[in-house]
Amino acid sequence: MPTAEDLLAAVQGSPDAVAVHDRAAWVNLYARAGVVNDPVGSRPHRGRDAIERFYDTFIAPNTINFHVENDIVAGMTVVRDLSLETIMSTGATVDVPMHLRYDLVDEDGALKIARLAAHWELGPMIGQLLRTGTKGLAASMKLTPQLVAHQGLSGIVGFMGGLRGVGRKGKHLAADALAAASRGDGPAVHEPLRGATFRKFIVAGRTVSATTEFISGGGVVFVEFKADSLDIDSITTFDNRHDS
């Protein structure tokens, strides 16, 4: 089994390649059947060709800085708690709170990313971009033809799917369930969360993620809702507690 250091090094290859705009290095981080779901709720990009088009649309034109708060390793998964600063070609800058989940596999003796799930809120990002004024408006106007060129009209529809999800109501329901779990009561009793506090709630599709804090460490929790309702389907916790 690879060590935690091995997994973190594989994941760190992503911001390293993005920083120097190395398209080949970034794409080669992914398994042959790799998936980029960015943001969660939008249509996933599956396979090398689609991942290359994702890079050309969303990474190549911009300067992107990763500001990492915490990394958690569990099995073959790395969860990264961060904010992502994107400086667009027009000079508009947005800073987006985010939780990234990388699921890795061993492929031909090398660690590769099988799936990237990027949990962030598309609507607030668009609002932040437009509040930057003429630079933000110009960036929005440039993004549409980039989407059409690299993703096609269906790609625009797929990307805008990131606006759909459980919304504010789902965020409140998740917060209530997590608070109950922290107390050790309620319908969503989840022993690993007893005594935790929560901040940085993010809605992406049918998932609400939150940064968790314990006396002995921190982590990220993912609250998944059922496909056809606002009933909670599962709660998954990743944390760095020294006693875990």
Beta strands, then each sheet from edge to edge (+ up, - down):
strand 1: 30-37
strand 2: 45-46
strand 3: 63-74
strand 4: 77-87
strand 5: 93-107
strand 6: 110-119
strand 7: 197-204
strand 8: 207-214
strand 9: 217-225
strand 10: 232-239
sheet 1: 2+ 1- 6- 5+ 4- 3+
sheet 2: 7+ 8- 9+ 10-
end
